[in-house]
């Protein structure tokens, strides 16, 4: 279902953690699957909270997720 993130996720900035988690996910993916991928990768609690705050729906691709992350958490995520 998922493939491991390609980098050392826990030591990265939040932007890079999110990017790696989203790249490691298999789409379509729902919120729970994204949170599971992030947890398995060792993402920070802040990243887990951002993903857990997403609406319950299926996301077709990375762009569908980043669009909502940007609108929910404001500018600054350079995904």
PDB file of N, CA, C and O in Angstrom:
ATOM      1  N   UNK A   1       0.820  -1.195   0.000  1.00  0.00           N
ATOM      2  CA  UNK A   1       0.000   0.000   0.000  1.00  0.00           C
ATOM      3  C   UNK A   1       0.858   1.251   0.000  1.00  0.00           C
ATOM      4  O   UNK A   1       0.548   2.201  -0.718  1.00  0.00           O
ATOM      5  N   UNK A   2       1.915   1.279   0.774  1.00  0.00           N
ATOM      6  CA  UNK A   2       2.782   2.455   0.801  1.00  0.00           C
ATOM      7  C   UNK A   2       4.210   2.023   0.573  1.00  0.00           C
ATOM      8  O   UNK A   2       4.574   0.864   0.772  1.00  0.00           O
ATOM      9  N   UNK A   3       5.010   2.983   0.149  1.00  0.00           N
ATOM     10  CA  UNK A   3       6.430   2.706   0.033  1.00  0.00           C
ATOM     11  C   UNK A   3       7.158   3.621   1.000  1.00  0.00           C
ATOM     12  O   UNK A   3       6.648   4.698   1.309  1.00  0.00           O
ATOM     13  N   UNK A   4       8.320   3.241   1.487  1.00  0.00           N
ATOM     14  CA  UNK A   4       9.007   4.057   2.478  1.00  0.00           C
ATOM     15  C   UNK A   4       9.432   5.409   1.905  1.00  0.00           C
ATOM     16  O   UNK A   4       9.747   5.526   0.721  1.00  0.00           O
ATOM     17  N   UNK A   5       9.436   6.405   2.751  1.00  0.00           N
ATOM     18  CA  UNK A   5       9.900   7.726   2.332  1.00  0.00           C
ATOM     19  C   UNK A   5      11.373   7.636   1.966  1.00  0.00           C
ATOM     20  O   UNK A   5      12.116   6.833   2.530  1.00  0.00           O
ATOM     21  N   UNK A   6      11.781   8.457   1.030  1.00  0.00           N
ATOM     22  CA  UNK A   6      13.129   8.336   0.482  1.00  0.00           C
ATOM     23  C   UNK A   6      14.190   9.036   1.321  1.00  0.00           C
ATOM     24  O   UNK A   6      15.382   8.847   1.080  1.00  0.00           O
ATOM     25  N   UNK A   7      13.793   9.821   2.276  1.00  0.00           N
ATOM     26  CA  UNK A   7      14.754  10.571   3.076  1.00  0.00           C
ATOM     27  C   UNK A   7      14.577  10.264   4.559  1.00  0.00           C
ATOM     28  O   UNK A   7      13.693   9.506   4.960  1.00  0.00           O
ATOM     29  N   UNK A   8      15.436  10.868   5.349  1.00  0.00           N
ATOM     30  CA  UNK A   8      15.343  10.727   6.801  1.00  0.00           C
ATOM     31  C   UNK A   8      14.319  11.736   7.311  1.00  0.00           C
ATOM     32  O   UNK A   8      14.683  12.819   7.769  1.00  0.00           O
ATOM     33  N   UNK A   9      13.050  11.381   7.231  1.00  0.00           N
ATOM     34  CA  UNK A   9      11.952  12.305   7.484  1.00  0.00           C
ATOM     35  C   UNK A   9      12.033  13.010   8.842  1.00  0.00           C
ATOM     36  O   UNK A   9      11.847  14.226   8.881  1.00  0.00           O
ATOM     37  N   UNK A  10      12.299  12.321   9.954  1.00  0.00           N
ATOM     38  CA  UNK A  10      12.238  13.022  11.248  1.00  0.00           C
ATOM     39  C   UNK A  10      13.194  14.211  11.383  1.00  0.00           C
ATOM     40  O   UNK A  10      12.929  15.116  12.174  1.00  0.00           O
ATOM     41  N   UNK A  11      14.290  14.229  10.635  1.00  0.00           N
ATOM     42  CA  UNK A  11      15.252  15.315  10.795  1.00  0.00           C
ATOM     43  C   UNK A  11      15.032  16.460   9.807  1.00  0.00           C
ATOM     44  O   UNK A  11      15.812  17.413   9.792  1.00  0.00           O
ATOM     45  N   UNK A  12      14.005  16.387   8.997  1.00  0.00           N
ATOM     46  CA  UNK A  12      13.756  17.402   7.972  1.00  0.00           C
ATOM     47  C   UNK A  12      12.872  18.528   8.480  1.00  0.00           C
ATOM     48  O   UNK A  12      12.229  18.419   9.524  1.00  0.00           O
ATOM     49  N   UNK A  13      12.855  19.625   7.705  1.00  0.00           N
ATOM     50  CA  UNK A  13      11.923  20.719   7.991  1.00  0.00           C
ATOM     51  C   UNK A  13      10.502  20.205   7.755  1.00  0.00           C
ATOM     52  O   UNK A  13      10.310  19.163   7.129  1.00  0.00           O
ATOM     53  N   UNK A  14       9.526  20.929   8.250  1.00  0.00           N
ATOM     54  CA  UNK A  14       8.131  20.502   8.099  1.00  0.00           C
ATOM     55  C   UNK A  14       7.755  20.406   6.627  1.00  0.00           C
ATOM     56  O   UNK A  14       7.106  19.443   6.219  1.00  0.00           O
ATOM     57  N   UNK A  15       8.153  21.393   5.824  1.00  0.00           N
ATOM     58  CA  UNK A  15       7.843  21.352   4.392  1.00  0.00           C
ATOM     59  C   UNK A  15       8.371  20.075   3.753  1.00  0.00           C
ATOM     60  O   UNK A  15       7.658  19.416   2.996  1.00  0.00           O
ATOM     61  N   UNK A  16       9.618  19.723   4.054  1.00  0.00           N
ATOM     62  CA  UNK A  16      10.213  18.526   3.457  1.00  0.00           C
ATOM     63  C   UNK A  16       9.576  17.255   4.002  1.00  0.00           C
ATOM     64  O   UNK A  16       9.404  16.282   3.267  1.00  0.00           O
ATOM     65  N   UNK A  17       9.224  17.256   5.293  1.00  0.00           N
ATOM     66  CA  UNK A  17       8.547  16.087   5.863  1.00  0.00           C
ATOM     67  C   UNK A  17       7.238  15.832   5.131  1.00  0.00           C
ATOM     68  O   UNK A  17       6.942  14.702   4.745  1.00  0.00           O
ATOM     69  N   UNK A  18       6.456  16.892   4.944  1.00  0.00           N
ATOM     70  CA  UNK A  18       5.165  16.746   4.270  1.00  0.00           C
ATOM     71  C   UNK A  18       5.376  16.284   2.832  1.00  0.00           C
ATOM     72  O   UNK A  18       4.677  15.389   2.358  1.00  0.00           O
ATOM     73  N   UNK A  19       6.330  16.888   2.142  1.00  0.00           N
ATOM     74  CA  UNK A  19       6.594  16.511   0.753  1.00  0.00           C
ATOM     75  C   UNK A  19       6.988  15.037   0.662  1.00  0.00           C
ATOM     76  O   UNK A  19       6.497  14.320  -0.210  1.00  0.00           O
ATOM     77  N   UNK A  20       7.857  14.585   1.540  1.00  0.00           N
ATOM     78  CA  UNK A  20       8.283  13.183   1.515  1.00  0.00           C
ATOM     79  C   UNK A  20       7.134  12.237   1.835  1.00  0.00           C
ATOM     80  O   UNK A  20       6.986  11.191   1.202  1.00  0.00           O
ATOM     81  N   UNK A  21       6.327  12.605   2.813  1.00  0.00           N
ATOM     82  CA  UNK A  21       5.192  11.760   3.181  1.00  0.00           C
ATOM     83  C   UNK A  21       4.214  11.670   2.010  1.00  0.00           C
ATOM     84  O   UNK A  21       3.734  10.584   1.686  1.00  0.00           O
ATOM     85  N   UNK A  22       3.919  12.796   1.377  1.00  0.00           N
ATOM     86  CA  UNK A  22       2.969  12.792   0.277  1.00  0.00           C
ATOM     87  C   UNK A  22       3.506  12.012  -0.921  1.00  0.00           C
ATOM     88  O   UNK A  22       2.739  11.367  -1.636  1.00  0.00           O
ATOM     89  N   UNK A  23       4.799  12.067  -1.138  1.00  0.00           N
ATOM     90  CA  UNK A  23       5.402  11.306  -2.234  1.00  0.00           C
ATOM     91  C   UNK A  23       5.406   9.807  -1.925  1.00  0.00           C
ATOM     92  O   UNK A  23       5.335   8.987  -2.841  1.00  0.00           O
ATOM     93  N   UNK A  24       5.487   9.450  -0.656  1.00  0.00           N
ATOM     94  CA  UNK A  24       5.531   8.035  -0.274  1.00  0.00           C
ATOM     95  C   UNK A  24       4.156   7.386  -0.281  1.00  0.00           C
ATOM     96  O   UNK A  24       4.048   6.160  -0.320  1.00  0.00           O
ATOM     97  N   UNK A  25       3.103   8.197  -0.244  1.00  0.00           N
ATOM     98  CA  UNK A  25       1.744   7.652  -0.205  1.00  0.00           C
ATOM     99  C   UNK A  25       1.345   7.098  -1.571  1.00  0.00           C
ATOM    100  O   UNK A  25       1.846   7.527  -2.611  1.00  0.00           O
ATOM    101  N   UNK A  26       0.436   6.140  -1.534  1.00  0.00           N
ATOM    102  CA  UNK A  26      -0.146   5.578  -2.748  1.00  0.00           C
ATOM    103  C   UNK A  26      -1.524   6.195  -2.931  1.00  0.00           C
ATOM    104  O   UNK A  26      -2.342   6.174  -2.012  1.00  0.00           O
ATOM    105  N   UNK A  27      -1.784   6.738  -4.102  1.00  0.00           N
ATOM    106  CA  UNK A  27      -3.042   7.435  -4.373  1.00  0.00           C
ATOM    107  C   UNK A  27      -3.937   6.597  -5.258  1.00  0.00           C
ATOM    108  O   UNK A  27      -3.445   5.819  -6.075  1.00  0.00           O
ATOM    109  N   UNK A  28      -5.259   6.743  -5.110  1.00  0.00           N
ATOM    110  CA  UNK A  28      -5.929   7.635  -4.171  1.00  0.00           C
ATOM    111  C   UNK A  28      -5.701   7.187  -2.733  1.00  0.00           C
ATOM    112  O   UNK A  28      -5.553   5.999  -2.447  1.00  0.00           O
ATOM    113  N   UNK A  29      -5.678   8.164  -1.840  1.00  0.00           N
ATOM    114  CA  UNK A  29      -5.449   7.913  -0.420  1.00  0.00           C
ATOM    115  C   UNK A  29      -6.416   8.756   0.399  1.00  0.00           C
ATOM    116  O   UNK A  29      -6.717   9.895   0.040  1.00  0.00           O
ATOM    117  N   UNK A  30      -6.896   8.197   1.489  1.00  0.00           N
ATOM    118  CA  UNK A  30      -7.732   8.992   2.384  1.00  0.00           C
ATOM    119  C   UNK A  30      -6.853   9.576   3.496  1.00  0.00           C
ATOM    120  O   UNK A  30      -5.663   9.274   3.594  1.00  0.00           O
ATOM    121  N   UNK A  31      -7.459  10.402   4.311  1.00  0.00           N
ATOM    122  CA  UNK A  31      -6.725  11.073   5.391  1.00  0.00           C
ATOM    123  C   UNK A  31      -6.014  10.073   6.285  1.00  0.00           C
ATOM    124  O   UNK A  31      -4.848  10.273   6.628  1.00  0.00           O
ATOM    125  N   UNK A  32      -6.689   9.008   6.666  1.00  0.00           N
ATOM    126  CA  UNK A  32      -6.096   8.023   7.571  1.00  0.00           C
ATOM    127  C   UNK A  32      -4.858   7.364   6.961  1.00  0.00           C
ATOM    128  O   UNK A  32      -3.874   7.117   7.658  1.00  0.00           O
ATOM    129  N   UNK A  33      -4.910   7.083   5.662  1.00  0.00           N
ATOM    130  CA  UNK A  33      -3.754   6.488   4.994  1.00  0.00           C
ATOM    131  C   UNK A  33      -2.575   7.448   4.995  1.00  0.00           C
ATOM    132  O   UNK A  33      -1.434   7.028   5.183  1.00  0.00           O
ATOM    133  N   UNK A  34      -2.840   8.739   4.788  1.00  0.00           N
ATOM    134  CA  UNK A  34      -1.766   9.732   4.804  1.00  0.00           C
ATOM    135  C   UNK A  34      -1.142   9.844   6.191  1.00  0.00           C
ATOM    136  O   UNK A  34       0.078   9.938   6.324  1.00  0.00           O
ATOM    137  N   UNK A  35      -1.978   9.834   7.213  1.00  0.00           N
ATOM    138  CA  UNK A  35      -1.474   9.893   8.589  1.00  0.00           C
ATOM    139  C   UNK A  35      -0.644   8.637   8.888  1.00  0.00           C
ATOM    140  O   UNK A  35       0.404   8.723   9.528  1.00  0.00           O
ATOM    141  N   UNK A  36      -1.108   7.486   8.429  1.00  0.00           N
ATOM    142  CA  UNK A  36      -0.357   6.248   8.656  1.00  0.00           C
ATOM    143  C   UNK A  36       1.016   6.298   7.991  1.00  0.00           C
ATOM    144  O   UNK A  36       2.008   5.891   8.596  1.00  0.00           O
ATOM    145  N   UNK A  37       1.087   6.790   6.759  1.00  0.00           N
ATOM    146  CA  UNK A  37       2.368   6.910   6.059  1.00  0.00           C
ATOM    147  C   UNK A  37       3.289   7.848   6.831  1.00  0.00           C
ATOM    148  O   UNK A  37       4.476   7.567   6.991  1.00  0.00           O
ATOM    149  N   UNK A  38       2.742   8.956   7.305  1.00  0.00           N
ATOM    150  CA  UNK A  38       3.545   9.926   8.061  1.00  0.00           C
ATOM    151  C   UNK A  38       4.056   9.311   9.360  1.00  0.00           C
ATOM    152  O   UNK A  38       5.220   9.488   9.718  1.00  0.00           O
ATOM    153  N   UNK A  39       3.199   8.599  10.055  1.00  0.00           N
ATOM    154  CA  UNK A  39       3.584   7.965  11.322  1.00  0.00           C
ATOM    155  C   UNK A  39       4.685   6.928  11.084  1.00  0.00           C
ATOM    156  O   UNK A  39       5.662   6.872  11.831  1.00  0.00           O
ATOM    157  N   UNK A  40       4.524   6.115  10.049  1.00  0.00           N
ATOM    158  CA  UNK A  40       5.531   5.102   9.726  1.00  0.00           C
ATOM    159  C   UNK A  40       6.876   5.730   9.364  1.00  0.00           C
ATOM    160  O   UNK A  40       7.931   5.155   9.634  1.00  0.00           O
ATOM    161  N   UNK A  41       6.830   6.907   8.754  1.00  0.00           N
ATOM    162  CA  UNK A  41       8.056   7.595   8.360  1.00  0.00           C
ATOM    163  C   UNK A  41       8.700   8.332   9.529  1.00  0.00           C
ATOM    164  O   UNK A  41       9.827   8.815   9.411  1.00  0.00           O
ATOM    165  N   UNK A  42       7.997   8.424  10.654  1.00  0.00           N
ATOM    166  CA  UNK A  42       8.532   9.120  11.812  1.00  0.00           C
ATOM    167  C   UNK A  42       8.364  10.621  11.747  1.00  0.00           C
ATOM    168  O   UNK A  42       9.139  11.362  12.352  1.00  0.00           O
ATOM    169  N   UNK A  43       7.356  11.078  11.018  1.00  0.00           N
ATOM    170  CA  UNK A  43       7.111  12.515  10.886  1.00  0.00           C
ATOM    171  C   UNK A  43       6.811  13.136  12.253  1.00  0.00           C
ATOM    172  O   UNK A  43       6.372  12.459  13.183  1.00  0.00           O
ATOM    173  N   UNK A  44       7.060  14.431  12.343  1.00  0.00           N
ATOM    174  CA  UNK A  44       6.848  15.154  13.605  1.00  0.00           C
ATOM    175  C   UNK A  44       5.371  15.202  13.969  1.00  0.00           C
ATOM    176  O   UNK A  44       4.500  14.983  13.127  1.00  0.00           O
ATOM    177  N   UNK A  45       5.106  15.491  15.228  1.00  0.00           N
ATOM    178  CA  UNK A  45       3.726  15.624  15.693  1.00  0.00           C
ATOM    179  C   UNK A  45       2.998  16.735  14.963  1.00  0.00           C
ATOM    180  O   UNK A  45       1.792  16.640  14.736  1.00  0.00           O
ATOM    181  N   UNK A  46       3.714  17.791  14.589  1.00  0.00           N
ATOM    182  CA  UNK A  46       3.097  18.902  13.868  1.00  0.00           C
ATOM    183  C   UNK A  46       2.603  18.449  12.489  1.00  0.00           C
ATOM    184  O   UNK A  46       1.508  18.818  12.063  1.00  0.00           O
ATOM    185  N   UNK A  47       3.412  17.655  11.803  1.00  0.00           N
ATOM    186  CA  UNK A  47       3.010  17.137  10.490  1.00  0.00           C
ATOM    187  C   UNK A  47       1.834  16.179  10.651  1.00  0.00           C
ATOM    188  O   UNK A  47       0.882  16.225   9.873  1.00  0.00           O
ATOM    189  N   UNK A  48       1.901  15.313  11.656  1.00  0.00           N
ATOM    190  CA  UNK A  48       0.782  14.398  11.910  1.00  0.00           C
ATOM    191  C   UNK A  48      -0.508  15.171  12.174  1.00  0.00           C
ATOM    192  O   UNK A  48      -1.572  14.795  11.682  1.00  0.00           O
ATOM    193  N   UNK A  49      -0.414  16.243  12.945  1.00  0.00           N
ATOM    194  CA  UNK A  49      -1.597  17.055  13.251  1.00  0.00           C
ATOM    195  C   UNK A  49      -2.139  17.733  11.999  1.00  0.00           C
ATOM    196  O   UNK A  49      -3.353  17.809  11.814  1.00  0.00           O
ATOM    197  N   UNK A  50      -1.248  18.228  11.135  1.00  0.00           N
ATOM    198  CA  UNK A  50      -1.699  18.859   9.886  1.00  0.00           C
ATOM    199  C   UNK A  50      -2.465  17.862   9.024  1.00  0.00           C
ATOM    200  O   UNK A  50      -3.541  18.172   8.512  1.00  0.00           O
ATOM    201  N   UNK A  51      -1.913  16.680   8.869  1.00  0.00           N
ATOM    202  CA  UNK A  51      -2.568  15.676   8.040  1.00  0.00           C
ATOM    203  C   UNK A  51      -3.853  15.185   8.689  1.00  0.00           C
ATOM    204  O   UNK A  51      -4.840  14.937   7.997  1.00  0.00           O
ATOM    205  N   UNK A  52      -3.851  15.042  10.008  1.00  0.00           N
ATOM    206  CA  UNK A  52      -5.043  14.591  10.712  1.00  0.00           C
ATOM    207  C   UNK A  52      -6.157  15.635  10.645  1.00  0.00           C
ATOM    208  O   UNK A  52      -7.332  15.304  10.804  1.00  0.00           O
ATOM    209  N   UNK A  53      -5.790  16.885  10.411  1.00  0.00           N
ATOM    210  CA  UNK A  53      -6.779  17.954  10.299  1.00  0.00           C
ATOM    211  C   UNK A  53      -7.428  18.057   8.927  1.00  0.00           C
ATOM    212  O   UNK A  53      -8.327  18.873   8.727  1.00  0.00           O
ATOM    213  N   UNK A  54      -6.986  17.246   7.989  1.00  0.00           N
ATOM    214  CA  UNK A  54      -7.576  17.263   6.651  1.00  0.00           C
ATOM    215  C   UNK A  54      -8.997  16.708   6.694  1.00  0.00           C
ATOM    216  O   UNK A  54      -9.327  15.900   7.562  1.00  0.00           O
ATOM    217  N   UNK A  55      -9.833  17.144   5.755  1.00  0.00           N
ATOM    218  CA  UNK A  55     -11.189  16.578   5.669  1.00  0.00           C
ATOM    219  C   UNK A  55     -11.150  15.093   5.334  1.00  0.00           C
ATOM    220  O   UNK A  55     -10.234  14.614   4.665  1.00  0.00           O
ATOM    221  N   UNK A  56     -12.163  14.374   5.812  1.00  0.00           N
ATOM    222  CA  UNK A  56     -12.304  12.945   5.511  1.00  0.00           C
ATOM    223  C   UNK A  56     -12.759  12.809   4.060  1.00  0.00           C
ATOM    224  O   UNK A  56     -13.929  13.034   3.749  1.00  0.00           O
ATOM    225  N   UNK A  57     -11.851  12.447   3.192  1.00  0.00           N
ATOM    226  CA  UNK A  57     -12.181  12.225   1.790  1.00  0.00           C
ATOM    227  C   UNK A  57     -11.033  11.479   1.135  1.00  0.00           C
ATOM    228  O   UNK A  57      -9.969  11.310   1.731  1.00  0.00           O
ATOM    229  N   UNK A  58     -11.256  11.035  -0.096  1.00  0.00           N
ATOM    230  CA  UNK A  58     -10.186  10.416  -0.864  1.00  0.00           C
ATOM    231  C   UNK A  58      -9.472  11.500  -1.655  1.00  0.00           C
ATOM    232  O   UNK A  58     -10.110  12.346  -2.282  1.00  0.00           O
ATOM    233  N   UNK A  59      -8.156  11.470  -1.622  1.00  0.00           N
ATOM    234  CA  UNK A  59      -7.332  12.428  -2.341  1.00  0.00           C
ATOM    235  C   UNK A  59      -6.736  11.717  -3.547  1.00  0.00           C
ATOM    236  O   UNK A  59      -6.110  10.665  -3.414  1.00  0.00           O
ATOM    237  N   UNK A  60      -6.935  12.299  -4.719  1.00  0.00           N
ATOM    238  CA  UNK A  60      -6.520  11.645  -5.957  1.00  0.00           C
ATOM    239  C   UNK A  60      -5.025  11.728  -6.206  1.00  0.00           C
ATOM    240  O   UNK A  60      -4.446  10.858  -6.857  1.00  0.00           O
ATOM    241  N   UNK A  61      -4.397  12.786  -5.681  1.00  0.00           N
ATOM    242  CA  UNK A  61      -2.965  12.972  -5.919  1.00  0.00           C
ATOM    243  C   UNK A  61      -2.389  13.962  -4.909  1.00  0.00           C
ATOM    244  O   UNK A  61      -3.103  14.492  -4.058  1.00  0.00           O
ATOM    245  N   UNK A  62      -1.102  14.195  -5.020  1.00  0.00           N
ATOM    246  CA  UNK A  62      -0.410  15.097  -4.102  1.00  0.00           C
ATOM    247  C   UNK A  62      -0.999  16.506  -4.161  1.00  0.00           C
ATOM    248  O   UNK A  62      -1.167  17.154  -3.128  1.00  0.00           O
ATOM    249  N   UNK A  63      -1.309  16.973  -5.356  1.00  0.00           N
ATOM    250  CA  UNK A  63      -1.838  18.333  -5.514  1.00  0.00           C
ATOM    251  C   UNK A  63      -3.141  18.525  -4.738  1.00  0.00           C
ATOM    252  O   UNK A  63      -3.377  19.598  -4.182  1.00  0.00           O
ATOM    253  N   UNK A  64      -3.983  17.500  -4.695  1.00  0.00           N
ATOM    254  CA  UNK A  64      -5.248  17.604  -3.964  1.00  0.00           C
ATOM    255  C   UNK A  64      -5.012  17.790  -2.468  1.00  0.00           C
ATOM    256  O   UNK A  64      -5.774  18.482  -1.793  1.00  0.00           O
ATOM    257  N   UNK A  65      -3.961  17.174  -1.959  1.00  0.00           N
ATOM    258  CA  UNK A  65      -3.641  17.300  -0.535  1.00  0.00           C
ATOM    259  C   UNK A  65      -2.990  18.647  -0.251  1.00  0.00           C
ATOM    260  O   UNK A  65      -3.382  19.339   0.689  1.00  0.00           O
ATOM    261  N   UNK A  66      -2.002  19.024  -1.054  1.00  0.00           N
ATOM    262  CA  UNK A  66      -1.274  20.274  -0.787  1.00  0.00           C
ATOM    263  C   UNK A  66      -2.181  21.490  -0.923  1.00  0.00           C
ATOM    264  O   UNK A  66      -1.980  22.491  -0.234  1.00  0.00           O
ATOM    265  N   UNK A  67      -3.167  21.415  -1.795  1.00  0.00           N
ATOM    266  CA  UNK A  67      -4.124  22.520  -1.925  1.00  0.00           C
ATOM    267  C   UNK A  67      -4.834  22.765  -0.597  1.00  0.00           C
ATOM    268  O   UNK A  67      -5.001  23.912  -0.183  1.00  0.00           O
ATOM    269  N   UNK A  68      -5.249  21.696   0.067  1.00  0.00           N
ATOM    270  CA  UNK A  68      -5.950  21.833   1.346  1.00  0.00           C
ATOM    271  C   UNK A  68      -4.998  22.175   2.486  1.00  0.00           C
ATOM    272  O   UNK A  68      -5.353  22.946   3.378  1.00  0.00           O
ATOM    273  N   UNK A  69      -3.812  21.616   2.467  1.00  0.00           N
ATOM    274  CA  UNK A  69      -2.854  21.948   3.520  1.00  0.00           C
ATOM    275  C   UNK A  69      -2.528  23.427   3.467  1.00  0.00           C
ATOM    276  O   UNK A  69      -2.472  24.087   4.505  1.00  0.00           O
ATOM    277  N   UNK A  70      -2.313  23.955   2.274  1.00  0.00           N
ATOM    278  CA  UNK A  70      -2.011  25.380   2.122  1.00  0.00           C
ATOM    279  C   UNK A  70      -3.159  26.256   2.586  1.00  0.00           C
ATOM    280  O   UNK A  70      -2.931  27.286   3.220  1.00  0.00           O
ATOM    281  N   UNK A  71      -4.394  25.864   2.279  1.00  0.00           N
ATOM    282  CA  UNK A  71      -5.532  26.700   2.664  1.00  0.00           C
ATOM    283  C   UNK A  71      -5.841  26.565   4.148  1.00  0.00           C
ATOM    284  O   UNK A  71      -6.350  27.508   4.753  1.00  0.00           O
ATOM    285  N   UNK A  72      -5.544  25.410   4.751  1.00  0.00           N
ATOM    286  CA  UNK A  72      -5.820  25.216   6.174  1.00  0.00           C
ATOM    287  C   UNK A  72      -4.764  25.844   7.062  1.00  0.00           C
ATOM    288  O   UNK A  72      -5.071  26.294   8.166  1.00  0.00           O
ATOM    289  N   UNK A  73      -3.520  25.882   6.596  1.00  0.00           N
ATOM    290  CA  UNK A  73      -2.433  26.295   7.466  1.00  0.00           C
ATOM    291  C   UNK A  73      -1.716  27.543   6.989  1.00  0.00           C
ATOM    292  O   UNK A  73      -0.678  27.919   7.532  1.00  0.00           O
ATOM    293  N   UNK A  74      -2.278  28.189   5.963  1.00  0.00           N
ATOM    294  CA  UNK A  74      -1.742  29.457   5.516  1.00  0.00           C
ATOM    295  C   UNK A  74      -0.490  29.323   4.674  1.00  0.00           C
ATOM    296  O   UNK A  74      -0.015  28.219   4.404  1.00  0.00           O
ATOM    297  N   UNK A  75       0.039  30.475   4.263  1.00  0.00           N
ATOM    298  CA  UNK A  75       1.233  30.468   3.424  1.00  0.00           C
ATOM    299  C   UNK A  75       2.448  29.986   4.221  1.00  0.00           C
ATOM    300  O   UNK A  75       2.428  29.949   5.451  1.00  0.00           O
ATOM    301  N   UNK A  76       3.480  29.626   3.505  1.00  0.00           N
ATOM    302  CA  UNK A  76       4.698  29.215   4.186  1.00  0.00           C
ATOM    303  C   UNK A  76       5.078  27.786   3.891  1.00  0.00           C
ATOM    304  O   UNK A  76       6.233  27.395   4.064  1.00  0.00           O
ATOM    305  N   UNK A  77       4.106  26.996   3.442  1.00  0.00           N
ATOM    306  CA  UNK A  77       4.443  25.636   3.059  1.00  0.00           C
ATOM    307  C   UNK A  77       4.799  25.662   1.585  1.00  0.00           C
ATOM    308  O   UNK A  77       3.927  25.786   0.726  1.00  0.00           O
ATOM    309  N   UNK A  78       6.074  25.547   1.303  1.00  0.00           N
ATOM    310  CA  UNK A  78       6.533  25.624  -0.069  1.00  0.00           C
ATOM    311  C   UNK A  78       6.551  24.286  -0.732  1.00  0.00           C
ATOM    312  O   UNK A  78       7.608  23.835  -1.174  1.00  0.00           O
ATOM    313  N   UNK A  79       5.422  23.633  -0.818  1.00  0.00           N
ATOM    314  CA  UNK A  79       5.371  22.290  -1.403  1.00  0.00           C
ATOM    315  C   UNK A  79       5.313  22.351  -2.900  1.00  0.00           C
ATOM    316  O   UNK A  79       5.265  21.311  -3.559  1.00  0.00           O
TER     317      UNK A  79
END
